Amino acid sequence: MTITFSSKFRKEYKSFPKNVQNQVLDRLELFSKNKNNPQLNNHKLQGEYSGFHSINISGDIRAIYEF
């Protein structure tokens, strides 16, 4: 699986506190091993983001992706 990041994400990631950066890396590793892991709460989005999916990174942070 290849994961690519938008330029907006790369910019925002740099501004995250170190503990949040580590959470992102941990969740991406978990996602790459099993995208349906219950900890990720992987689900389809609707409305404006129809066609995209979302996973939980932390309580306030979500990663939105598409295949």
N, CA, C and O atoms as a Tripos MOL2 file, in Angstrom:
@<TRIPOS>MOLECULE
protein
  268   267    67     0     0
PROTEIN
NO_CHARGES

@<TRIPOS>ATOM
      1 N           0.8460   -1.1680    0.0000 N.3       1 MET1
      2 CA          0.0000    0.0000    0.0000 C.3       1 MET1
      3 C           0.8960    1.2380    0.0000 C.2       1 MET1
      4 O           1.8740    1.3140    0.7450 O.2       1 MET1
      5 N           0.5520    2.1840   -0.8310 N.am      2 THR2
      6 CA          1.2650    3.4540   -0.8730 C.3       2 THR2
      7 C           0.3630    4.5450   -0.3210 C.2       2 THR2
      8 O          -0.7880    4.6860   -0.7350 O.2       2 THR2
      9 N           0.8910    5.3030    0.6050 N.am      3 ILE3
     10 CA          0.1460    6.4140    1.1810 C.3       3 ILE3
     11 C           0.8110    7.7060    0.7360 C.2       3 ILE3
     12 O           2.0150    7.8890    0.9150 O.2       3 ILE3
     13 N           0.0210    8.5980    0.1560 N.am      4 THR4
     14 CA          0.5370    9.9150   -0.2270 C.3       4 THR4
     15 C          -0.2110   10.9700    0.5750 C.2       4 THR4
     16 O          -1.3810   10.7970    0.9160 O.2       4 THR4
     17 N           0.4680   12.0450    0.8660 N.am      5 PHE5
     18 CA         -0.1030   13.1060    1.6920 C.3       5 PHE5
     19 C          -0.2770   14.3780    0.8790 C.2       5 PHE5
     20 O           0.5540   14.7150    0.0340 O.2       5 PHE5
     21 N          -1.3610   15.0710    1.1470 N.am      6 SER6
     22 CA         -1.5780   16.3610    0.4910 C.3       6 SER6
     23 C          -0.5900   17.3710    1.0620 C.2       6 SER6
     24 O          -0.0660   17.1900    2.1610 O.2       6 SER6
     25 N          -0.3460   18.4180    0.3190 N.am      7 SER7
     26 CA          0.5670   19.4620    0.8010 C.3       7 SER7
     27 C          -0.0130   20.1440    2.0410 C.2       7 SER7
     28 O           0.7340   20.5680    2.9230 O.2       7 SER7
     29 N          -1.3330   20.2480    2.1070 N.am      8 LYS8
     30 CA         -1.9710   20.8380    3.2870 C.3       8 LYS8
     31 C          -1.6880   19.9870    4.5240 C.2       8 LYS8
     32 O          -1.3800   20.5170    5.5920 O.2       8 LYS8
     33 N          -1.7950   18.6610    4.3740 N.am      9 PHE9
     34 CA         -1.5180   17.7890    5.5060 C.3       9 PHE9
     35 C          -0.0670   17.9320    5.9450 C.2       9 PHE9
     36 O           0.2050   18.0670    7.1370 O.2       9 PHE9
     37 N           0.8600   17.9030    5.0050 N.am     10 ARG10
     38 CA          2.2820   18.0060    5.3500 C.3      10 ARG10
     39 C           2.5680   19.2800    6.1300 C.2      10 ARG10
     40 O           3.3520   19.2730    7.0780 O.2      10 ARG10
     41 N           1.9340   20.3650    5.7310 N.am     11 LYS11
     42 CA          2.1330   21.6470    6.4130 C.3      11 LYS11
     43 C           1.5410   21.6050    7.8210 C.2      11 LYS11
     44 O           2.1830   22.0340    8.7800 O.2      11 LYS11
     45 N           0.3230   21.0910    7.9450 N.am     12 GLU12
     46 CA         -0.3290   21.0220    9.2550 C.3      12 GLU12
     47 C           0.3910   20.0550   10.1870 C.2      12 GLU12
     48 O           0.5050   20.3140   11.3850 O.2      12 GLU12
     49 N           0.8760   18.9450    9.6410 N.am     13 TYR13
     50 CA          1.5770   17.9470   10.4490 C.3      13 TYR13
     51 C           2.7710   18.5710   11.1660 C.2      13 TYR13
     52 O           3.0230   18.2650   12.3310 O.2      13 TYR13
     53 N           3.4900   19.4240   10.4930 N.am     14 LYS14
     54 CA          4.6650   20.0780   11.0830 C.3      14 LYS14
     55 C           4.2830   20.9570   12.2790 C.2      14 LYS14
     56 O           5.0940   21.1660   13.1820 O.2      14 LYS14
     57 N           3.0580   21.4660   12.2830 N.am     15 SER15
     58 CA          2.6330   22.3500   13.3650 C.3      15 SER15
     59 C           2.0290   21.5840   14.5550 C.2      15 SER15
     60 O           1.7800   22.1730   15.6070 O.2      15 SER15
     61 N           1.7930   20.2630   14.3870 N.am     16 PHE16
     62 CA          1.2500   19.4600   15.4800 C.3      16 PHE16
     63 C           2.2920   19.3260   16.5860 C.2      16 PHE16
     64 O           3.4910   19.2890   16.3090 O.2      16 PHE16
     65 N           1.8390   19.2520   17.8360 N.am     17 PRO17
     66 CA          2.7680   18.9210   18.9300 C.3      17 PRO17
     67 C           3.3570   17.5230   18.6910 C.2      17 PRO17
     68 O           2.7500   16.7010   18.0050 O.2      17 PRO17
     69 N           4.5090   17.2670   19.2450 N.am     18 LYS18
     70 CA          5.2130   16.0020   19.0180 C.3      18 LYS18
     71 C           4.3500   14.7860   19.3810 C.2      18 LYS18
     72 O           4.3810   13.7780   18.6760 O.2      18 LYS18
     73 N           3.5860   14.8720   20.4690 N.am     19 ASN19
     74 CA          2.7640   13.7190   20.8560 C.3      19 ASN19
     75 C           1.6800   13.4240   19.8070 C.2      19 ASN19
     76 O           1.3370   12.2640   19.5800 O.2      19 ASN19
     77 N           1.1510   14.4570   19.1800 N.am     20 VAL20
     78 CA          0.1380   14.2570   18.1340 C.3      20 VAL20
     79 C           0.8010   13.7010   16.8790 C.2      20 VAL20
     80 O           0.2250   12.8430   16.2090 O.2      20 VAL20
     81 N           1.9950   14.1700   16.5500 N.am     21 GLN21
     82 CA          2.7370   13.6090   15.4110 C.3      21 GLN21
     83 C           2.9530   12.1140   15.6220 C.2      21 GLN21
     84 O           2.8190   11.3260   14.6850 O.2      21 GLN21
     85 N           3.2880   11.7230   16.8510 N.am     22 ASN22
     86 CA          3.4930   10.3050   17.1520 C.3      22 ASN22
     87 C           2.1930    9.5170   17.0170 C.2      22 ASN22
     88 O           2.2020    8.3780   16.5510 O.2      22 ASN22
     89 N           1.0790   10.1180   17.4240 N.am     23 GLN23
     90 CA         -0.2200    9.4580   17.2700 C.3      23 GLN23
     91 C          -0.5340    9.2360   15.8030 C.2      23 GLN23
     92 O          -1.0350    8.1780   15.4250 O.2      23 GLN23
     93 N          -0.2410   10.2280   14.9760 N.am     24 VAL24
     94 CA         -0.4750   10.1010   13.5320 C.3      24 VAL24
     95 C           0.3260    8.9330   12.9920 C.2      24 VAL24
     96 O          -0.2110    8.0980   12.2630 O.2      24 VAL24
     97 N           1.5970    8.8610   13.3370 N.am     25 LEU25
     98 CA          2.4510    7.7770   12.8460 C.3      25 LEU25
     99 C           1.9660    6.4160   13.3330 C.2      25 LEU25
    100 O           1.9620    5.4460   12.5760 O.2      25 LEU25
    101 N           1.5560    6.3480   14.6030 N.am     26 ASP26
    102 CA          1.0430    5.0840   15.1460 C.3      26 ASP26
    103 C          -0.2130    4.6360   14.4200 C.2      26 ASP26
    104 O          -0.3580    3.4600   14.0860 O.2      26 ASP26
    105 N          -1.1180    5.5700   14.1770 N.am     27 ARG27
    106 CA         -2.3770    5.2180   13.5020 C.3      27 ARG27
    107 C          -2.1470    4.8510   12.0390 C.2      27 ARG27
    108 O          -2.8210    3.9670   11.5110 O.2      27 ARG27
    109 N          -1.2140    5.5130   11.3880 N.am     28 LEU28
    110 CA         -0.9190    5.1610    9.9990 C.3      28 LEU28
    111 C          -0.2960    3.7700    9.9090 C.2      28 LEU28
    112 O          -0.5620    3.0310    8.9610 O.2      28 LEU28
    113 N           0.5230    3.4140   10.8830 N.am     29 GLU29
    114 CA          1.0990    2.0690   10.9140 C.3      29 GLU29
    115 C          -0.0130    1.0390   11.1260 C.2      29 GLU29
    116 O          -0.0490    0.0040   10.4620 O.2      29 GLU29
    117 N          -0.9120    1.3370   12.0550 N.am     30 LEU30
    118 CA         -2.0540    0.4620   12.3070 C.3      30 LEU30
    119 C          -2.9110    0.3320   11.0500 C.2      30 LEU30
    120 O          -3.3430   -0.7670   10.7020 O.2      30 LEU30
    121 N          -3.1540    1.4430   10.3750 N.am     31 PHE31
    122 CA         -3.9450    1.4590    9.1460 C.3      31 PHE31
    123 C          -3.2850    0.6170    8.0630 C.2      31 PHE31
    124 O          -3.9660   -0.1230    7.3530 O.2      31 PHE31
    125 N          -1.9640    0.7200    7.9300 N.am     32 SER32
    126 CA         -1.2800   -0.0260    6.8770 C.3      32 SER32
    127 C          -1.3200   -1.5320    7.1370 C.2      32 SER32
    128 O          -1.2550   -2.3240    6.1960 O.2      32 SER32
    129 N          -1.4270   -1.9340    8.4100 N.am     33 LYS33
    130 CA         -1.5120   -3.3490    8.7490 C.3      33 LYS33
    131 C          -2.9300   -3.8890    8.6220 C.2      33 LYS33
    132 O          -3.1330   -5.0170    8.1720 O.2      33 LYS33
    133 N          -3.9130   -3.0780    9.0200 N.am     34 ASN34
    134 CA         -5.3130   -3.5110    8.9960 C.3      34 ASN34
    135 C          -6.2130   -2.2840    8.9710 C.2      34 ASN34
    136 O          -6.4910   -1.6830   10.0080 O.2      34 ASN34
    137 N          -6.6620   -1.9230    7.7830 N.am     35 LYS35
    138 CA         -7.4640   -0.7000    7.6580 C.3      35 LYS35
    139 C          -8.8070   -0.7810    8.3750 C.2      35 LYS35
    140 O          -9.4560    0.2440    8.5840 O.2      35 LYS35
    141 N          -9.2280   -1.9800    8.7540 N.am     36 ASN36
    142 CA        -10.5140   -2.1490    9.4390 C.3      36 ASN36
    143 C         -10.3620   -2.3580   10.9420 C.2      36 ASN36
    144 O         -11.3040   -2.8010   11.5990 O.2      36 ASN36
    145 N          -9.2080   -2.0500   11.4860 N.am     37 ASN37
    146 CA         -8.9980   -2.1680   12.9240 C.3      37 ASN37
    147 C         -10.0270   -1.2910   13.6450 C.2      37 ASN37
    148 O         -10.1950   -0.1260   13.2870 O.2      37 ASN37
    149 N         -10.7140   -1.8320   14.6530 N.am     38 PRO38
    150 CA        -11.7550   -1.0560   15.3450 C.3      38 PRO38
    151 C         -11.2580    0.2450   15.9750 C.2      38 PRO38
    152 O         -12.0340    1.1900   16.1170 O.2      38 PRO38
    153 N          -9.9770    0.3120   16.3540 N.am     39 GLN39
    154 CA         -9.4400    1.5440   16.9400 C.3      39 GLN39
    155 C          -9.4920    2.7110   15.9660 C.2      39 GLN39
    156 O          -9.5370    3.8690   16.3820 O.2      39 GLN39
    157 N          -9.4860    2.4160   14.6840 N.am     40 LEU40
    158 CA         -9.4680    3.4740   13.6660 C.3      40 LEU40
    159 C         -10.8440    4.0720   13.4050 C.2      40 LEU40
    160 O         -10.9540    5.1960   12.9160 O.2      40 LEU40
    161 N         -11.8930    3.3210   13.7320 N.am     41 ASN41
    162 CA        -13.2500    3.7670   13.4210 C.3      41 ASN41
    163 C         -13.3560    4.1860   11.9510 C.2      41 ASN41
    164 O         -13.8810    5.2530   11.6330 O.2      41 ASN41
    165 N         -12.8570    3.3400   11.0810 N.am     42 ASN42
    166 CA        -12.8420    3.6010    9.6450 C.3      42 ASN42
    167 C         -14.2740    3.6090    9.1150 C.2      42 ASN42
    168 O         -15.0200    2.6490    9.3100 O.2      42 ASN42
    169 N         -14.6550    4.7010    8.4420 N.am     43 HIS43
    170 CA        -16.0110    4.8000    7.9160 C.3      43 HIS43
    171 C         -16.0610    5.7120    6.6920 C.2      43 HIS43
    172 O         -15.2110    6.5800    6.4920 O.2      43 HIS43
    173 N         -17.1060    5.4730    5.8760 N.am     44 LYS44
    174 CA        -17.3400    6.3000    4.6900 C.3      44 LYS44
    175 C         -17.9320    7.6290    5.1170 C.2      44 LYS44
    176 O         -18.6700    7.7150    6.0980 O.2      44 LYS44
    177 N         -17.5950    8.6590    4.3660 N.am     45 LEU45
    178 CA        -18.1560    9.9840    4.6240 C.3      45 LEU45
    179 C         -19.2730   10.2710    3.6290 C.2      45 LEU45
    180 O         -19.3540    9.6490    2.5700 O.2      45 LEU45
    181 N         -20.1210   11.2120    3.9800 N.am     46 GLN46
    182 CA        -21.2530   11.5820    3.1290 C.3      46 GLN46
    183 C         -21.2190   13.0790    2.8480 C.2      46 GLN46
    184 O         -20.3920   13.8130    3.3890 O.2      46 GLN46
    185 N         -22.1190   13.5060    2.0080 N.am     47 GLY47
    186 CA        -22.2510   14.9280    1.7100 C.3      47 GLY47
    187 C         -21.0780   15.4490    0.9040 C.2      47 GLY47
    188 O         -20.6870   14.8500   -0.0980 O.2      47 GLY47
    189 N         -20.5260   16.5520    1.3360 N.am     48 GLU48
    190 CA        -19.4190   17.2140    0.6320 C.3      48 GLU48
    191 C         -18.2360   16.2710    0.4280 C.2      48 GLU48
    192 O         -17.5110   16.3920   -0.5600 O.2      48 GLU48
    193 N         -18.0350   15.3350    1.3520 N.am     49 TYR49
    194 CA        -16.9040   14.4170    1.2830 C.3      49 TYR49
    195 C         -17.3100   13.0170    0.8290 C.2      49 TYR49
    196 O         -16.6120   12.0450    1.1190 O.2      49 TYR49
    197 N         -18.4150   12.9090    0.1300 N.am     50 SER50
    198 CA        -18.8600   11.6340   -0.4010 C.3      50 SER50
    199 C         -17.7500   11.0370   -1.2770 C.2      50 SER50
    200 O         -17.1440   11.7320   -2.0920 O.2      50 SER50
    201 N         -17.5000    9.7500   -1.0930 N.am     51 GLY51
    202 CA        -16.4290    9.0850   -1.8330 C.3      51 GLY51
    203 C         -15.1300    8.9920   -1.0400 C.2      51 GLY51
    204 O         -14.1950    8.3050   -1.4510 O.2      51 GLY51
    205 N         -15.0730    9.6720    0.0780 N.am     52 PHE52
    206 CA        -13.9000    9.6260    0.9530 C.3      52 PHE52
    207 C         -14.2180    8.7850    2.1810 C.2      52 PHE52
    208 O         -15.3780    8.4900    2.4700 O.2      52 PHE52
    209 N         -13.1650    8.4060    2.8970 N.am     53 HIS53
    210 CA        -13.2760    7.6780    4.1500 C.3      53 HIS53
    211 C         -12.5450    8.4700    5.2280 C.2      53 HIS53
    212 O         -11.7550    9.3650    4.9270 O.2      53 HIS53
    213 N         -12.8180    8.1310    6.4870 N.am     54 SER54
    214 CA        -12.1840    8.8070    7.6090 C.3      54 SER54
    215 C         -11.7290    7.7800    8.6390 C.2      54 SER54
    216 O         -12.3980    6.7720    8.8650 O.2      54 SER54
    217 N         -10.5780    8.0480    9.2600 N.am     55 ILE55
    218 CA        -10.1260    7.2550   10.3970 C.3      55 ILE55
    219 C          -9.8160    8.2090   11.5500 C.2      55 ILE55
    220 O          -9.4800    9.3740   11.3340 O.2      55 ILE55
    221 N          -9.9330    7.7010   12.7670 N.am     56 ASN56
    222 CA         -9.6200    8.5000   13.9500 C.3      56 ASN56
    223 C          -8.1190    8.4880   14.2030 C.2      56 ASN56
    224 O          -7.4790    7.4370   14.1550 O.2      56 ASN56
    225 N          -7.5690    9.6610   14.4700 N.am     57 ILE57
    226 CA         -6.1740    9.7790   14.8880 C.3      57 ILE57
    227 C          -6.1540   10.0030   16.3970 C.2      57 ILE57
    228 O          -5.4660    9.2900   17.1270 O.2      57 ILE57
    229 N          -6.9040   10.9840   16.8530 N.am     58 SER58
    230 CA         -7.0570   11.2500   18.2820 C.3      58 SER58
    231 C          -8.4860   11.7330   18.4860 C.2      58 SER58
    232 O          -9.2930   11.6940   17.5570 O.2      58 SER58
    233 N          -8.7990   12.1800   19.6730 N.am     59 GLY59
    234 CA        -10.1560   12.6430   19.9520 C.3      59 GLY59
    235 C         -10.6480   13.7270   19.0150 C.2      59 GLY59
    236 O         -11.8260   13.7390   18.6570 O.2      59 GLY59
    237 N          -9.7720   14.6420   18.6050 N.am     60 ASP60
    238 CA        -10.1690   15.7720   17.7650 C.3      60 ASP60
    239 C          -9.6940   15.6710   16.3180 C.2      60 ASP60
    240 O         -10.1450   16.4360   15.4650 O.2      60 ASP60
    241 N          -8.8080   14.7560   16.0390 N.am     61 ILE61
    242 CA         -8.1510   14.7290   14.7210 C.3      61 ILE61
    243 C          -8.5640   13.4990   13.9440 C.2      61 ILE61
    244 O          -8.5340   12.3790   14.4540 O.2      61 ILE61
    245 N          -8.9480   13.7280   12.6990 N.am     62 ARG62
    246 CA         -9.3270   12.6640   11.7710 C.3      62 ARG62
    247 C          -8.4370   12.7660   10.5310 C.2      62 ARG62
    248 O          -7.9860   13.8440   10.1450 O.2      62 ARG62
    249 N          -8.2080   11.6190    9.9310 N.am     63 ALA63
    250 CA         -7.5200   11.5840    8.6390 C.3      63 ALA63
    251 C          -8.5700   11.1990    7.5960 C.2      63 ALA63
    252 O          -9.2790   10.2040    7.7470 O.2      63 ALA63
    253 N          -8.6530   11.9890    6.5580 N.am     64 ILE64
    254 CA         -9.6000   11.7250    5.4740 C.3      64 ILE64
    255 C          -8.7780   11.1990    4.3100 C.2      64 ILE64
    256 O          -7.7280   11.7440    3.9690 O.2      64 ILE64
    257 N          -9.2830   10.1220    3.7050 N.am     65 TYR65
    258 CA         -8.5330    9.5130    2.6010 C.3      65 TYR65
    259 C          -9.4890    8.9890    1.5450 C.2      65 TYR65
    260 O         -10.6950    8.8620    1.7560 O.2      65 TYR65
    261 N          -8.8890    8.6890    0.3900 N.am     66 GLU66
    262 CA         -9.6310    8.0360   -0.6820 C.3      66 GLU66
    263 C          -8.7370    6.9890   -1.3230 C.2      66 GLU66
    264 O          -7.5110    7.0950   -1.2850 O.2      66 GLU66
    265 N          -9.3580    5.9810   -1.9110 N.am     67 PHE67
    266 CA         -8.5980    4.9470   -2.6010 C.3      67 PHE67
    267 C          -8.3350    5.3750   -4.0100 C.2      67 PHE67
    268 O          -7.7040    4.6410   -4.7710 O.2      67 PHE67
@<TRIPOS>BOND
     1     1     2 1
     2     2     3 1
     3     3     4 2
     4     3     5 am
     5     5     6 1
     6     6     7 1
     7     7     8 2
     8     7     9 am
     9     9    10 1
    10    10    11 1
    11    11    12 2
    12    11    13 am
    13    13    14 1
    14    14    15 1
    15    15    16 2
    16    15    17 am
    17    17    18 1
    18    18    19 1
    19    19    20 2
    20    19    21 am
    21    21    22 1
    22    22    23 1
    23    23    24 2
    24    23    25 am
    25    25    26 1
    26    26    27 1
    27    27    28 2
    28    27    29 am
    29    29    30 1
    30    30    31 1
    31    31    32 2
    32    31    33 am
    33    33    34 1
    34    34    35 1
    35    35    36 2
    36    35    37 am
    37    37    38 1
    38    38    39 1
    39    39    40 2
    40    39    41 am
    41    41    42 1
    42    42    43 1
    43    43    44 2
    44    43    45 am
    45    45    46 1
    46    46    47 1
    47    47    48 2
    48    47    49 am
    49    49    50 1
    50    50    51 1
    51    51    52 2
    52    51    53 am
    53    53    54 1
    54    54    55 1
    55    55    56 2
    56    55    57 am
    57    57    58 1
    58    58    59 1
    59    59    60 2
    60    59    61 am
    61    61    62 1
    62    62    63 1
    63    63    64 2
    64    63    65 am
    65    65    66 1
    66    66    67 1
    67    67    68 2
    68    67    69 am
    69    69    70 1
    70    70    71 1
    71    71    72 2
    72    71    73 am
    73    73    74 1
    74    74    75 1
    75    75    76 2
    76    75    77 am
    77    77    78 1
    78    78    79 1
    79    79    80 2
    80    79    81 am
    81    81    82 1
    82    82    83 1
    83    83    84 2
    84    83    85 am
    85    85    86 1
    86    86    87 1
    87    87    88 2
    88    87    89 am
    89    89    90 1
    90    90    91 1
    91    91    92 2
    92    91    93 am
    93    93    94 1
    94    94    95 1
    95    95    96 2
    96    95    97 am
    97    97    98 1
    98    98    99 1
    99    99   100 2
   100    99   101 am
   101   101   102 1
   102   102   103 1
   103   103   104 2
   104   103   105 am
   105   105   106 1
   106   106   107 1
   107   107   108 2
   108   107   109 am
   109   109   110 1
   110   110   111 1
   111   111   112 2
   112   111   113 am
   113   113   114 1
   114   114   115 1
   115   115   116 2
   116   115   117 am
   117   117   118 1
   118   118   119 1
   119   119   120 2
   120   119   121 am
   121   121   122 1
   122   122   123 1
   123   123   124 2
   124   123   125 am
   125   125   126 1
   126   126   127 1
   127   127   128 2
   128   127   129 am
   129   129   130 1
   130   130   131 1
   131   131   132 2
   132   131   133 am
   133   133   134 1
   134   134   135 1
   135   135   136 2
   136   135   137 am
   137   137   138 1
   138   138   139 1
   139   139   140 2
   140   139   141 am
   141   141   142 1
   142   142   143 1
   143   143   144 2
   144   143   145 am
   145   145   146 1
   146   146   147 1
   147   147   148 2
   148   147   149 am
   149   149   150 1
   150   150   151 1
   151   151   152 2
   152   151   153 am
   153   153   154 1
   154   154   155 1
   155   155   156 2
   156   155   157 am
   157   157   158 1
   158   158   159 1
   159   159   160 2
   160   159   161 am
   161   161   162 1
   162   162   163 1
   163   163   164 2
   164   163   165 am
   165   165   166 1
   166   166   167 1
   167   167   168 2
   168   167   169 am
   169   169   170 1
   170   170   171 1
   171   171   172 2
   172   171   173 am
   173   173   174 1
   174   174   175 1
   175   175   176 2
   176   175   177 am
   177   177   178 1
   178   178   179 1
   179   179   180 2
   180   179   181 am
   181   181   182 1
   182   182   183 1
   183   183   184 2
   184   183   185 am
   185   185   186 1
   186   186   187 1
   187   187   188 2
   188   187   189 am
   189   189   190 1
   190   190   191 1
   191   191   192 2
   192   191   193 am
   193   193   194 1
   194   194   195 1
   195   195   196 2
   196   195   197 am
   197   197   198 1
   198   198   199 1
   199   199   200 2
   200   199   201 am
   201   201   202 1
   202   202   203 1
   203   203   204 2
   204   203   205 am
   205   205   206 1
   206   206   207 1
   207   207   208 2
   208   207   209 am
   209   209   210 1
   210   210   211 1
   211   211   212 2
   212   211   213 am
   213   213   214 1
   214   214   215 1
   215   215   216 2
   216   215   217 am
   217   217   218 1
   218   218   219 1
   219   219   220 2
   220   219   221 am
   221   221   222 1
   222   222   223 1
   223   223   224 2
   224   223   225 am
   225   225   226 1
   226   226   227 1
   227   227   228 2
   228   227   229 am
   229   229   230 1
   230   230   231 1
   231   231   232 2
   232   231   233 am
   233   233   234 1
   234   234   235 1
   235   235   236 2
   236   235   237 am
   237   237   238 1
   238   238   239 1
   239   239   240 2
   240   239   241 am
   241   241   242 1
   242   242   243 1
   243   243   244 2
   244   243   245 am
   245   245   246 1
   246   246   247 1
   247   247   248 2
   248   247   249 am
   249   249   250 1
   250   250   251 1
   251   251   252 2
   252   251   253 am
   253   253   254 1
   254   254   255 1
   255   255   256 2
   256   255   257 am
   257   257   258 1
   258   258   259 1
   259   259   260 2
   260   259   261 am
   261   261   262 1
   262   262   263 1
   263   263   264 2
   264   263   265 am
   265   265   266 1
   266   266   267 1
   267   267   268 2
@<TRIPOS>SUBSTRUCTURE
     1 MET1         2 RESIDUE 1 A MET
     2 THR2         6 RESIDUE 1 A THR
     3 ILE3        10 RESIDUE 1 A ILE
     4 THR4        14 RESIDUE 1 A THR
     5 PHE5        18 RESIDUE 1 A PHE
     6 SER6        22 RESIDUE 1 A SER
     7 SER7        26 RESIDUE 1 A SER
     8 LYS8        30 RESIDUE 1 A LYS
     9 PHE9        34 RESIDUE 1 A PHE
    10 ARG10       38 RESIDUE 1 A ARG
    11 LYS11       42 RESIDUE 1 A LYS
    12 GLU12       46 RESIDUE 1 A GLU
    13 TYR13       50 RESIDUE 1 A TYR
    14 LYS14       54 RESIDUE 1 A LYS
    15 SER15       58 RESIDUE 1 A SER
    16 PHE16       62 RESIDUE 1 A PHE
    17 PRO17       66 RESIDUE 1 A PRO
    18 LYS18       70 RESIDUE 1 A LYS
    19 ASN19       74 RESIDUE 1 A ASN
    20 VAL20       78 RESIDUE 1 A VAL
    21 GLN21       82 RESIDUE 1 A GLN
    22 ASN22       86 RESIDUE 1 A ASN
    23 GLN23       90 RESIDUE 1 A GLN
    24 VAL24       94 RESIDUE 1 A VAL
    25 LEU25       98 RESIDUE 1 A LEU
    26 ASP26      102 RESIDUE 1 A ASP
    27 ARG27      106 RESIDUE 1 A ARG
    28 LEU28      110 RESIDUE 1 A LEU
    29 GLU29      114 RESIDUE 1 A GLU
    30 LEU30      118 RESIDUE 1 A LEU
    31 PHE31      122 RESIDUE 1 A PHE
    32 SER32      126 RESIDUE 1 A SER
    33 LYS33      130 RESIDUE 1 A LYS
    34 ASN34      134 RESIDUE 1 A ASN
    35 LYS35      138 RESIDUE 1 A LYS
    36 ASN36      142 RESIDUE 1 A ASN
    37 ASN37      146 RESIDUE 1 A ASN
    38 PRO38      150 RESIDUE 1 A PRO
    39 GLN39      154 RESIDUE 1 A GLN
    40 LEU40      158 RESIDUE 1 A LEU
    41 ASN41      162 RESIDUE 1 A ASN
    42 ASN42      166 RESIDUE 1 A ASN
    43 HIS43      170 RESIDUE 1 A HIS
    44 LYS44      174 RESIDUE 1 A LYS
    45 LEU45      178 RESIDUE 1 A LEU
    46 GLN46      182 RESIDUE 1 A GLN
    47 GLY47      186 RESIDUE 1 A GLY
    48 GLU48      190 RESIDUE 1 A GLU
    49 TYR49      194 RESIDUE 1 A TYR
    50 SER50      198 RESIDUE 1 A SER
    51 GLY51      202 RESIDUE 1 A GLY
    52 PHE52      206 RESIDUE 1 A PHE
    53 HIS53      210 RESIDUE 1 A HIS
    54 SER54      214 RESIDUE 1 A SER
    55 ILE55      218 RESIDUE 1 A ILE
    56 ASN56      222 RESIDUE 1 A ASN
    57 ILE57      226 RESIDUE 1 A ILE
    58 SER58      230 RESIDUE 1 A SER
    59 GLY59      234 RESIDUE 1 A GLY
    60 ASP60      238 RESIDUE 1 A ASP
    61 ILE61      242 RESIDUE 1 A ILE
    62 ARG62      246 RESIDUE 1 A ARG
    63 ALA63      250 RESIDUE 1 A ALA
    64 ILE64      254 RESIDUE 1 A ILE
    65 TYR65      258 RESIDUE 1 A TYR
    66 GLU66      262 RESIDUE 1 A GLU
    67 PHE67      266 RESIDUE 1 A PHE
